Amino acid sequence: MVDPETPPEFSHPVKFGELGSRPYEAALEADEAERSALAARFDCLALDTLTADLEAVREGDVVRVTGGLAAIGTQACIATGDPVPFTIDEPIELLFVPVPKGGDPEEEVELDENELDSLFHDGRTVDLGEAAAQSFGLALDPYPRSDGAAEALAEAGVIGEDEVEPKGALSGLKAMLEGKGKS
């Protein structure tokens, strides 16, 4: 969640009263300053473009947002630091729900599986830009790897899962599971 003291880098608030049963359409495009701030927030080397085409529909005190997000940029490889280009083209479907009564919007809340794409609203505004920014952050590869990453990791002594040999009490289990052990 964004620090409430720091304004979001890509803020596009919509007053709750402007939303109704007819879709509110928003075509958002991050400018250079917003892209630079978002790149810093999400640890990207560069964010060349970020656009979101969204529709918001109010259903009582819930706002349903659907649409799509597109972005082009560069992340750093986790092994070498080399630039790794990315292209994101993701659908967005989320809900803005009211802050629970007596709840703090910063407090961690347990959500059902079908509520994982929910953001809180204060009853006054919903921030479609921040929703797009958070969706962008979730769409990024958390472990980007360049073409030379495997070699760099091997040189550093990092082994892959297929190279791990169990030791101790579990040493015979792998062979047994693969049908190589004694019956």
N, CA and C of each residue as an Amber inpcrd file, in Angstrom:
protein
   549
   0.8420000  -1.1760000   0.0000000   0.0000000   0.0000000   0.0000000
   0.8900000   1.2420000   0.0000000   0.4010000   2.3070000  -0.5140000
   1.1440000   3.5540000  -0.6130000   1.1090000   4.2660000   0.7340000
   2.2300000   4.8850000   1.1020000   2.2990000   5.6800000   2.3200000
   1.3040000   6.8270000   2.2000000   0.3710000   6.9700000   3.1710000
  -0.6420000   8.0190000   3.0570000  -0.0560000   9.4280000   3.0720000
   1.1670000   9.5830000   3.5470000   1.8110000  10.8960000   3.5780000
   2.4100000  11.2600000   2.2160000   2.6470000  10.2630000   1.3770000
   3.2460000  10.4790000   0.0670000   2.1690000  10.3630000  -1.0000000
   1.9830000  11.4030000  -1.7990000   0.9590000  11.2920000  -2.8520000
   1.3750000  10.2480000  -3.8900000   0.4120000   9.5030000  -4.4300000
   0.7440000   8.5080000  -5.4550000   1.3830000   9.1650000  -6.6770000
   2.2660000   8.4270000  -7.3150000   2.9980000   8.9400000  -8.4760000
   2.0960000   9.1230000  -9.6920000   1.0400000   8.3440000  -9.7730000
   0.1880000   8.3090000 -10.9660000  -1.2620000   8.4300000 -10.4980000
  -1.5710000   9.5460000  -9.8610000  -2.8840000   9.7230000  -9.2420000
  -3.9020000  10.2740000 -10.2360000  -5.0260000   9.5820000 -10.3360000
  -6.1550000  10.0220000 -11.1600000  -7.4300000   9.7610000 -10.3690000
  -7.6890000  10.6340000  -9.3680000  -8.8620000  10.4100000  -8.5220000
 -10.1610000  10.7470000  -9.2510000 -11.1930000   9.9790000  -8.9350000
 -12.5320000  10.2110000  -9.4680000 -13.4580000  10.3200000  -8.2630000
 -14.2380000  11.4020000  -8.2280000 -15.1640000  11.5890000  -7.1130000
 -16.2210000  10.4940000  -7.1420000 -16.5130000   9.9650000  -5.9670000
 -17.4660000   8.8700000  -5.8360000 -18.8160000   9.2410000  -6.4430000
 -19.2270000  10.4970000  -6.2850000 -20.5110000  10.9540000  -6.8090000
 -20.5850000  10.9740000  -8.3300000 -19.4300000  10.9920000  -9.0160000
 -19.4090000  10.9840000 -10.4830000 -19.6410000   9.5880000 -11.0550000
 -19.5850000   8.5880000 -10.1950000 -19.7190000   7.2100000 -10.6490000
 -21.1510000   6.7410000 -10.4760000 -21.6400000   6.0140000 -11.4510000
 -22.9950000   5.4780000 -11.3820000 -23.0620000   4.1430000 -12.0820000
 -24.2590000   3.7700000 -12.5110000 -24.4290000   2.4800000 -13.1740000
 -23.9450000   2.5200000 -14.6250000 -23.8070000   3.7210000 -15.1910000
 -23.2300000   3.8460000 -16.5380000 -21.7050000   3.8880000 -16.3900000
 -20.9890000   3.2250000 -17.2740000 -19.5330000   3.1780000 -17.1480000
 -18.8810000   4.5660000 -17.2210000 -17.9760000   4.8100000 -16.2940000
 -17.1130000   5.9860000 -16.3170000 -15.8490000   5.5270000 -17.0300000
 -15.5330000   6.1240000 -18.1610000 -14.3810000   5.6910000 -18.9480000
 -13.1880000   6.6050000 -18.7070000 -12.0300000   5.9920000 -18.5480000
 -10.7980000   6.7450000 -18.3250000  -9.6850000   6.1410000 -19.1690000
  -9.0690000   6.9690000 -19.9990000  -7.8840000   6.5750000 -20.7650000
  -6.7060000   7.2980000 -20.1190000  -5.8800000   6.5560000 -19.4060000
  -4.7810000   7.1420000 -18.6390000  -3.4550000   6.8650000 -19.3330000
  -2.5870000   7.8690000 -19.3290000  -1.2460000   7.7030000 -19.8720000
  -0.2760000   8.4430000 -18.9670000   0.7030000   7.7160000 -18.4440000
   1.6810000   8.3200000 -17.5410000   2.6260000   9.2220000 -18.3220000
   2.8340000  10.4360000 -17.7930000   3.7940000  11.3390000 -18.4270000
   5.2110000  10.9720000 -17.9670000   6.1910000  11.7060000 -18.4650000
   7.5880000  11.3690000 -18.1790000   7.8960000  11.3750000 -16.6810000
   7.4250000  12.3800000 -15.9560000   7.6880000  12.4560000 -14.5140000
   7.0130000  11.3030000 -13.7740000   5.7840000  10.9790000 -14.1580000
   5.0660000   9.8680000 -13.5180000   5.7600000   8.5370000 -13.8040000
   6.2080000   8.3440000 -15.0460000   6.9100000   7.1030000 -15.3990000
   8.2190000   6.9790000 -14.6250000   8.9280000   8.0750000 -14.4880000
  10.1850000   8.0640000 -13.7440000   9.9430000   7.7030000 -12.2760000
   8.9100000   8.2950000 -11.6860000   8.5830000   8.0030000 -10.2830000
   8.1110000   6.5600000 -10.1120000   7.3100000   6.0670000 -11.0540000
   6.8480000   4.6760000 -10.9860000   8.0150000   3.7060000 -11.1780000
   8.9490000   4.0330000 -12.0700000  10.1280000   3.1870000 -12.2710000
  10.9200000   3.0790000 -10.9730000  11.0800000   4.1950000 -10.2720000
  11.7930000   4.1670000  -8.9940000  11.0190000   3.3470000  -7.9610000
   9.7170000   3.5470000  -7.8860000   8.8840000   2.8250000  -6.9100000
   8.9560000   1.3150000  -7.1130000   8.9360000   0.8770000  -8.3720000
   8.8920000  -0.5520000  -8.6600000  10.2450000  -1.1120000  -9.1060000
  11.3240000  -0.3720000  -8.8500000  12.6890000  -0.8200000  -9.0860000
  12.9330000  -1.2280000 -10.5390000  12.4800000  -0.3920000 -11.4640000
  12.7190000  -0.6080000 -12.8980000  13.8510000   0.3140000 -13.3430000
  14.6220000  -0.1290000 -14.3090000  15.6530000   0.7400000 -14.8730000
  15.0190000   1.8480000 -15.6990000  13.9250000   1.5130000 -16.3940000
  13.2210000   2.4960000 -17.2190000  11.7770000   2.0510000 -17.3970000
  10.9100000   3.0300000 -17.5340000   9.5090000   2.7820000 -17.8790000
   9.2050000   3.7240000 -19.0360000   9.1920000   3.1690000 -20.2460000
   9.0420000   3.9770000 -21.4540000   7.6020000   4.3880000 -21.7150000
   6.6640000   3.4850000 -21.4640000   5.2400000   3.8050000 -21.6240000
   4.4430000   3.0850000 -20.5500000   3.3530000   3.7180000 -20.1440000
   2.3760000   3.0920000 -19.2500000   1.0270000   3.7090000 -19.5760000
   0.1090000   2.8750000 -20.0390000  -1.2430000   3.3350000 -20.3380000
  -2.2380000   2.3790000 -19.7100000  -3.4090000   2.9090000 -19.4060000
  -4.4990000   2.0880000 -18.8840000  -5.8040000   2.6190000 -19.4550000
  -6.5970000   1.7280000 -20.0040000  -7.9420000   2.0580000 -20.4670000
  -8.9030000   1.3610000 -19.5230000  -9.6280000   2.1590000 -18.7370000
 -10.4440000   1.6090000 -17.6600000 -11.8880000   2.0630000 -17.7470000
 -12.7730000   1.2200000 -17.2370000 -14.1780000   1.5640000 -17.0450000
 -14.5060000   1.3050000 -15.5880000 -15.1580000   2.2700000 -14.9520000
 -15.5630000   2.1290000 -13.5560000 -17.0820000   2.2300000 -13.4770000
 -17.6850000   1.2750000 -12.7760000 -19.1330000   1.2530000 -12.5850000
 -19.4020000   1.1130000 -11.0940000 -20.2590000   1.9840000 -10.5830000
 -20.6030000   1.9470000  -9.1640000 -21.7810000   1.0030000  -8.9570000
 -21.6250000   0.0960000  -8.0060000 -22.6710000  -0.8520000  -7.6250000
 -22.8790000  -0.7060000  -6.1210000 -23.7430000   0.2240000  -5.7170000
 -23.9090000   0.5210000  -4.2900000 -22.6770000   1.2300000  -3.7740000
 -22.0510000   0.6630000  -2.7420000 -20.8370000   1.2810000  -2.2000000
 -19.5660000   0.6090000  -2.7320000 -19.7270000  -0.2280000  -3.7640000
 -18.5980000  -0.9030000  -4.4020000 -18.4260000  -0.3360000  -5.8100000
 -17.1870000  -0.1470000  -6.2260000 -16.8940000   0.3130000  -7.5840000
 -16.1260000  -0.7980000  -8.2950000 -16.6830000  -1.2820000  -9.3960000
 -16.0440000  -2.3270000 -10.2070000 -15.2580000  -1.6440000 -11.3280000
 -13.9800000  -1.9900000 -11.4380000 -13.1030000  -1.4170000 -12.4610000
 -12.6290000  -2.5470000 -13.3710000 -12.8130000  -2.3550000 -14.6740000
 -12.3330000  -3.3260000 -15.6570000 -11.5910000  -2.5730000 -16.7540000
 -10.7760000  -3.2860000 -17.4840000 -10.0550000  -2.6700000 -18.5910000
  -8.7390000  -3.3590000 -18.8270000  -7.7720000  -2.5740000 -19.2670000
  -6.4720000  -3.1390000 -19.5840000  -5.3410000  -2.1800000 -19.2770000
  -4.1620000  -2.7520000 -19.1220000  -2.9490000  -2.0150000 -18.7870000
  -1.8720000  -2.4280000 -19.7800000  -1.1190000  -1.4650000 -20.2910000
   0.0010000  -1.7560000 -21.1840000   1.2120000  -0.9540000 -20.7230000
   2.3730000  -1.5960000 -20.7560000   3.6040000  -0.9190000 -20.3400000
   4.7910000  -1.5250000 -21.0800000   5.7810000  -0.6850000 -21.3260000
   7.0450000  -1.1170000 -21.9240000   8.1560000  -0.4850000 -21.1030000
   9.1660000  -1.2810000 -20.7730000  10.2710000  -0.7490000 -19.9950000
  11.3880000  -1.7550000 -19.8400000  12.2200000  -1.5280000 -18.8270000
  13.3890000  -2.3590000 -18.5860000  13.5750000  -2.5640000 -17.0910000
  13.8610000  -3.8190000 -16.7190000  14.2150000  -4.1590000 -15.3450000
  15.6670000  -4.6310000 -15.3260000  16.2510000  -4.7080000 -14.1400000
  17.6070000  -5.2280000 -13.9990000  17.5410000  -6.7270000 -13.7200000
  18.4060000  -7.4880000 -14.3930000  18.5150000  -8.9230000 -14.1520000
  18.9390000  -9.1460000 -12.7030000  18.3070000 -10.1240000 -12.0440000
  18.6260000 -10.3740000 -10.6360000  20.0170000 -10.9630000 -10.4450000
  20.5910000 -11.5630000 -11.4900000  21.8970000 -12.1950000 -11.3630000
  23.0330000 -11.3120000 -11.8520000  22.8090000 -10.5970000 -12.9540000
  23.8990000  -9.8460000 -13.5840000  23.7370000  -8.3360000 -13.5020000
  22.5120000  -7.8810000 -13.2710000  22.2380000  -6.4460000 -13.3070000
  22.0340000  -5.9220000 -14.7140000  22.1790000  -6.8000000 -15.7100000
  21.9840000  -6.3950000 -17.1080000  20.5330000  -5.9880000 -17.3440000
  20.2890000  -5.0930000 -18.2950000  18.9170000  -4.6850000 -18.6070000
  18.1140000  -5.8460000 -19.2070000  16.8830000  -6.0030000 -18.7280000
  15.9580000  -7.0160000 -19.2490000  14.6950000  -6.2760000 -19.6810000
  14.4470000  -6.2100000 -20.9960000  13.2530000  -5.4930000 -21.4500000
  11.9750000  -6.2520000 -21.0840000  10.8970000  -5.5020000 -20.8550000
   9.6000000  -6.1270000 -20.6100000   8.5230000  -5.4080000 -21.4040000
   7.5060000  -6.1650000 -21.7510000   6.2910000  -5.6420000 -22.3620000
   5.1360000  -6.2510000 -21.5910000   4.2780000  -5.4060000 -21.0750000
   3.1290000  -5.8640000 -20.2920000   1.8600000  -5.4830000 -21.0320000
   0.9680000  -6.4280000 -21.1550000  -0.3620000  -6.1970000 -21.7220000
  -1.3090000  -7.0560000 -20.8890000  -1.8790000  -6.4710000 -19.8500000
  -2.6390000  -7.2170000 -18.8500000  -4.0610000  -6.7020000 -18.7220000
  -5.0130000  -7.6130000 -18.5370000  -6.3650000  -7.1580000 -18.1990000
  -6.3960000  -6.7010000 -16.7410000  -7.2830000  -5.7790000 -16.4440000
  -7.4950000  -5.3260000 -15.0670000  -8.9470000  -5.5880000 -14.7170000
  -9.1440000  -6.2180000 -13.5790000 -10.4850000  -6.3750000 -13.0280000
 -10.3360000  -6.3430000 -11.5150000 -10.8640000  -5.2970000 -10.9100000
 -10.7400000  -5.1490000  -9.4650000 -11.9470000  -4.4220000  -8.9060000
 -12.0230000  -4.4390000  -7.5960000 -13.1110000  -3.7610000  -6.8940000
 -12.5340000  -2.7530000  -5.9270000 -13.1610000  -1.5950000  -5.8440000
 -12.9180000  -0.6650000  -4.7490000 -14.0370000  -0.9180000  -3.7510000
 -13.6770000  -1.2710000  -2.5380000 -14.6630000  -1.5570000  -1.4970000
 -14.4630000  -0.5740000  -0.3510000 -15.5210000  -0.3300000   0.4480000
 -15.3720000   0.6080000   1.5560000 -14.3960000   0.0820000   2.6090000
 -13.7330000   1.0110000   3.2780000 -12.8970000   0.6480000   4.4170000
 -13.8210000   0.0190000   5.4550000 -13.4620000  -1.1460000   6.0190000
 -14.3290000  -1.7770000   7.0150000 -14.6170000  -0.8330000   8.1820000
 -15.8230000  -0.8940000   8.7030000 -16.2330000  -0.0430000   9.8320000
 -15.2490000  -0.2110000  10.9850000 -14.8120000   0.9010000  11.5110000
 -13.8670000   0.8710000  12.6250000 -12.4870000   0.3900000  12.2100000
 -12.2890000   0.2020000  10.9110000 -11.0120000  -0.3100000  10.4300000
 -10.0760000   0.7970000  10.0010000  -8.8330000   0.4750000   9.9980000
  -7.7880000   1.3730000   9.5430000  -7.3920000   0.9120000   8.1390000
  -7.4110000   1.7970000   7.1250000  -7.0790000   1.3600000   5.7690000
  -5.6660000   0.7980000   5.6490000  -4.7860000   1.0980000   6.6030000
  -3.4220000   0.5810000   6.5750000  -3.3070000  -0.7640000   7.2860000
  -4.3450000  -1.1640000   8.0160000  -4.3190000  -2.4130000   8.7640000
  -4.4420000  -3.5930000   7.8000000  -3.6760000  -4.6530000   8.0860000
  -3.7510000  -5.8440000   7.2490000  -5.0910000  -6.5260000   7.4700000
  -5.7560000  -6.9000000   6.3630000  -7.0820000  -7.4990000   6.4270000
  -7.0490000  -8.8420000   5.7220000  -7.6650000  -9.8480000   6.3230000
  -7.7740000 -11.1700000   5.7040000  -8.8720000 -11.1330000   4.6480000
  -8.5600000 -11.5100000   3.4070000  -9.5280000 -11.4840000   2.3090000
  -9.7660000 -12.8900000   1.7800000 -10.9760000 -13.1240000   1.2680000
 -11.2740000 -14.3820000   0.5850000 -10.4820000 -14.4370000  -0.7130000
 -10.3810000 -15.6310000  -1.2750000  -9.6560000 -15.8110000  -2.5340000
 -10.2320000 -14.9340000  -3.6400000 -11.5630000 -14.8070000  -3.7020000
 -12.1840000 -14.0130000  -4.7630000 -12.1350000 -12.5150000  -4.4770000
 -11.5960000 -12.1030000  -3.3550000 -11.4840000 -10.6840000  -3.0170000
 -10.0530000 -10.1610000  -3.1150000  -9.1550000 -10.9400000  -3.6620000
  -7.7540000 -10.5430000  -3.6700000  -7.4790000  -9.3020000  -4.5100000
  -8.3160000  -9.0280000  -5.4830000  -8.1210000  -7.8410000  -6.3030000
  -9.0470000  -6.7330000  -5.8300000  -8.9440000  -6.3960000  -4.5510000
  -9.7830000  -5.3520000  -3.9620000  -8.9090000  -4.2680000  -3.3520000
  -9.3170000  -3.0280000  -3.5690000  -8.6810000  -1.8700000  -2.9480000
  -9.7420000  -1.1710000  -2.1130000  -9.3120000  -0.4270000  -1.1310000
 -10.2670000   0.2970000  -0.2920000 -10.4970000   1.7090000  -0.8180000
 -11.7100000   2.2070000  -0.6200000 -12.0070000   3.6100000  -0.9070000
 -12.5760000   4.2450000   0.3560000 -12.4970000   5.5640000   0.4010000
 -12.9350000   6.3090000   1.5810000 -14.3640000   6.8280000   1.4680000
 -15.0620000   6.4790000   0.3870000 -16.4280000   6.9710000   0.1850000
 -16.4740000   8.3130000  -0.5220000 -15.3140000   8.9330000  -0.7310000
 -15.2610000  10.2320000  -1.4110000 -14.6640000  10.1190000  -2.8090000
 -13.5840000   9.3320000  -2.9350000 -12.9200000   9.1900000  -4.2360000
 -12.3840000   7.7680000  -4.4100000 -12.1680000   7.4120000  -5.6670000
 -11.3950000   6.2160000  -6.0070000 -10.2670000   6.7000000  -6.9140000
  -9.0800000   6.1470000  -6.7420000  -7.9300000   6.5920000  -7.5240000
  -7.6140000   5.5490000  -8.5930000  -8.0890000   5.8090000  -9.8150000
  -7.8820000   4.8700000 -10.9120000  -6.4060000   4.7800000 -11.3070000
  -5.6670000   5.8700000 -11.1670000  -4.2380000   5.8490000 -11.4810000
  -3.4700000   4.9590000 -10.5250000  -3.7730000   5.0580000  -9.2390000
  -3.1040000   4.2080000  -8.2520000  -3.4860000   2.7450000  -8.4660000
  -4.7390000   2.4930000  -8.8550000  -5.1500000   1.1160000  -9.1670000
  -4.3250000   0.5750000 -10.3360000  -4.1110000   1.4000000 -11.3600000
  -3.2910000   0.9910000 -12.5050000  -1.8420000   0.7730000 -12.0720000
  -1.3200000   1.6510000 -11.2140000   0.0590000   1.5170000 -10.7410000
   0.2420000   0.2170000  -9.9670000  -0.6930000  -0.1040000  -9.0820000
  -0.5760000  -1.3470000  -8.3190000  -0.7010000  -2.5650000  -9.2300000
  -1.5710000  -2.4920000 -10.2280000  -1.7010000  -3.5920000 -11.1910000
  -0.4040000  -3.7640000 -11.9830000   0.2400000  -2.6530000 -12.3410000
   1.5310000  -2.6960000 -13.0240000   2.5670000  -3.3990000 -12.1500000
   2.6360000  -3.0110000 -10.8870000   3.5990000  -3.6240000  -9.9680000
   3.4140000  -5.1310000  -9.8510000   2.1550000  -5.5730000  -9.8340000
   1.8760000  -7.0060000  -9.7420000   2.2000000  -7.7460000 -11.0380000
   2.1480000  -7.0500000 -12.1680000   2.4060000  -7.6840000 -13.4650000
   3.9010000  -7.8320000 -13.7650000   4.7420000  -7.0930000 -13.0590000
   6.1870000  -7.1780000 -13.2990000   6.7320000  -8.5430000 -12.8940000
   7.7390000  -9.0140000 -13.6140000   8.4320000 -10.2460000 -13.2540000
   9.2260000  -9.9730000 -11.9750000   8.9600000 -10.7200000 -10.8940000
   9.6920000 -10.4470000  -9.6550000  11.1620000 -10.8710000  -9.7180000
  11.5160000 -11.7440000 -10.6670000  12.8900000 -12.2280000 -10.7970000
  13.3290000 -12.1820000 -12.2640000  13.4800000 -10.9870000 -12.8250000
  13.8730000 -10.9150000 -14.2380000  15.2830000 -11.4700000 -14.4380000
  15.4440000 -12.2140000 -15.5330000  16.7490000 -12.8190000 -15.8290000
  17.1550000 -12.5080000 -17.2630000  18.3970000 -12.1050000 -17.4110000
  18.9500000 -11.8600000 -18.7460000  19.4020000 -13.1920000 -19.3420000
  19.8180000 -13.1530000 -20.6040000  20.2890000 -14.3720000 -21.2690000
  21.5040000 -14.9660000 -20.5600000  22.3270000 -14.1420000 -19.9330000
  23.5240000 -14.6340000 -19.2550000  23.3240000 -14.9590000 -17.7880000
  22.0970000 -14.9410000 -17.3020000  21.8370000 -15.1440000 -15.8730000
  22.2250000 -16.5360000 -15.3950000  21.8800000 -17.5750000 -16.1420000
  22.1710000 -18.9470000 -15.7110000  23.6750000 -19.1530000 -15.5460000
  24.4370000 -18.6520000 -16.5080000  25.8930000 -18.7850000 -16.4420000
  26.4520000 -18.0130000 -15.2420000  25.9740000 -16.8080000 -15.0150000
  26.4510000 -16.0000000 -13.8850000  26.1100000 -16.6670000 -12.5540000
  24.9200000 -17.2350000 -12.4490000  24.5270000 -17.9190000 -11.2150000
  25.3770000 -19.1670000 -10.9930000  25.6470000 -19.9240000 -12.0580000
  26.4780000 -21.1260000 -11.9420000  27.8930000 -20.7570000 -11.4990000
  28.4480000 -19.6840000 -12.0720000  29.7890000 -19.2330000 -11.6860000
  29.8350000 -18.8110000 -10.2250000  28.7120000 -18.3160000  -9.7180000
  28.6490000 -17.8890000  -8.3210000  28.3780000 -19.0590000  -7.3770000
  28.1970000 -20.2660000  -7.9460000  27.9790000 -21.4390000  -7.1120000
  26.5250000 -21.7280000  -6.7910000  25.6110000 -21.0160000  -7.4200000
  24.1900000 -21.2660000  -7.2030000  23.7920000 -22.4480000  -8.0780000
  23.1290000 -23.4430000  -7.4700000  22.7150000 -24.6160000  -8.2390000
  21.2090000 -24.5970000  -8.4340000  20.7630000 -25.2400000  -9.5010000
  19.3400000 -25.3160000  -9.8050000  18.6630000 -26.4070000  -8.9950000
  17.3290000 -26.3870000  -8.9870000  16.5600000 -27.3860000  -8.2420000
  16.8680000 -28.8000000  -8.7080000  17.0890000 -28.9900000 -10.0010000
  17.3460000 -30.3270000 -10.5330000  18.7250000 -30.8510000 -10.1430000
  19.6000000 -29.9820000  -9.6430000  20.9440000 -30.3880000  -9.2460000
  21.0710000 -30.6610000  -7.7490000  20.0320000 -30.3870000  -6.9920000
  20.0800000 -30.5620000  -5.5430000  20.0300000 -32.0450000  -5.2100000
  20.9360000 -32.4890000  -4.3730000  20.9460000 -33.8750000  -3.9050000
  20.5440000 -33.8870000  -2.4320000  19.4570000 -34.6110000  -2.1020000
  19.0270000 -34.6770000  -0.7050000  20.0780000 -35.3640000   0.1540000
  20.1530000 -34.9460000   1.3970000  21.1210000 -35.5120000   2.3280000
  20.3880000 -35.9700000   3.5820000  21.0380000 -36.7900000   4.3560000
  20.4880000 -37.2150000   5.6360000  19.3090000 -38.1610000   5.4820000
  18.3030000 -37.9750000   6.3260000  17.1520000 -38.8800000   6.3960000
  16.3800000 -38.9510000   5.0880000  16.4550000 -37.9180000   4.2640000
  15.6940000 -37.9000000   3.0140000  16.5140000 -38.3520000   1.8050000
  17.7580000 -38.7610000   2.0220000  18.6360000 -39.0550000   0.8930000
  18.1140000 -40.1620000  -0.0170000  17.4320000 -41.1700000   0.5080000
  16.9180000 -42.2540000  -0.3220000  15.5420000 -41.9860000  -0.8890000
  14.8630000 -40.9690000  -0.3990000  13.4900000 -40.7000000  -0.8270000
  13.4020000 -40.3410000  -2.3060000  14.3050000 -39.5130000  -2.7940000
  14.2690000 -39.1050000  -4.1960000  14.3880000 -40.3210000  -5.1110000
  15.3360000 -41.2060000  -4.8230000  15.5200000 -42.4040000  -5.6380000
  14.2960000 -43.3050000  -5.5590000  13.7260000 -43.4590000  -4.3640000
  12.5220000 -44.2840000  -4.2120000  11.3700000 -43.7310000  -5.0350000
  11.1780000 -42.4140000  -4.9830000  10.0830000 -41.7910000  -5.7180000
  10.2710000 -41.9100000  -7.2220000  11.5100000 -41.9520000  -7.6500000
  11.8020000 -42.0970000  -9.0740000  11.8440000 -43.5660000  -9.4960000
  11.5630000 -44.4760000  -8.5580000  11.5280000 -45.9030000  -8.8720000
  12.8880000 -46.5510000  -8.9250000  13.9020000 -45.8860000  -8.3740000
  15.2590000 -46.4210000  -8.4360000  15.6530000 -47.1180000  -7.1380000
  14.8320000 -46.9420000  -6.1330000  15.1670000 -47.5120000  -4.8260000
  14.7200000 -48.9470000  -4.7150000  15.0220000 -49.5410000  -3.5740000
  14.6290000 -50.9220000  -3.3140000  13.1450000 -50.9780000  -3.0310000
  12.4960000 -52.0450000  -3.4450000  11.0630000 -52.2110000  -3.2080000
  10.8210000 -53.0190000  -1.9800000
